Amino acid sequence: MAVTKTIDSVSLSIEVQKALAKAGDPIYAKKTFSGIKTDATPK
C-alpha cells in the first residue's frame, strides 16, 4: 500500500530567549509565521 503525503498549510515558529527574570529564569518570546508556500522545502 502506497502512502501519499498532502500538505494543507505550512507555518514556521521561532522561540528565542529575550531576557532573564530577576530570579535568573529565562524569558522566551515566540514568533509564528504563516502563509508560507506549501511547496517550500524544509532545509
N, C-alpha and C positions, 0 to 999 in steps of 0.2 A: 504494500500500500504506500503510495507516494504522499508526501507531506508538502503542502503549499503554504508559504508564508505571505500574508497580506498585511500591509502596513496602512492603518487608517489615519493616524496622526503621529506627529513627532514633536517632542519638546525636549529642551535642554535645561537642566538645573545645575546651578553652581552655588556651593556653600563655602564661604570663607570666614576666617576668624577676623573680626574687625576691631576687637578691643579685649581688655581684661577687666573683670569686675573687681571691686575693692578686695574681695576675698581671694583673688587670684584665679578665679574660674574664667574660662574663655567665653566670650560673647560672639555668637555667629550671626552672619547675615546671609540670606538666601535670595537668589535671583533666578527666576524661571523665564525662559524664552520660548514662546510658542510660535506656530506658523512656519516652522522650518520645513523645507521641501521634503516630501516623503521619499524622494529618490536620492536624497543625500546619503553618502556612505559614511558609516562611523569610522573614525581614524583615531 
